[in-house]
Amino acid sequence: MIHGKPLNRAIHRATLGALLAGGLAVSGAASAAPQGLYSTDELLDADVYATGSSAQVGEVEDILLDNDMTVRALVIDTGSLLDLKGNQQFVIEAGKFTVETQNGHDLEAIEYRVNVDLNEAQLAEQPAYTNDWWQDARQGAQQAWERTKEGAASAWESTQEGASRALDRIGKALENVGEKTQDAANQ
């Protein structure tokens, strides 16, 4: 999160808000339909609840995006809420949480509740948000991105080669038909 000038922070949050539009699943009684647009300003610090718990287990500390700018994970700060030693921050991958929207029609009153699809014990087993995790995740994401690009390039080359061979065969077949037609016309 940017803690610099107010304009930079506002631009950062506005950009993340636009990127989150398609990246969050929404559920629950508060709002059962996707909202289409989410405010990162309100999502950051949203209360987090674990499956089977009516008590708050933490709050959203950060939102992590992939190279393609989709939400990869949320960082949940449990503080001292989970009976753990000191403040803990855990990475909750996309697909393991949903977001409920409350007062979604009023920007000044909008609130989010994040529900993780984990109980408190499972939440405490999620990866800790540390520099080591960050470096490993960054490297893994970059390698996956490179493999995807290489795979796409290879598929494109294979498609081009296959199409070229097919066109060559079609051309030869048409040439043979033309020669046979010419031979038949000459007889």
Secondary structure by P-SEA (a helix, b strand, c coil): cccccaaaaaaaaaaaaaaaccccccccccccccccccccccccccbbbcccccccccccccccccccccccbbbbbbccccccccbbbbbbccccbbbbbcccccccbbbbbbbbcccaaaaaacccccaaaaaaaaaaaaaaaaaaaaaaaaaaaaaaaaaaaaaaaaaaaaaaaaaaaaaaaac
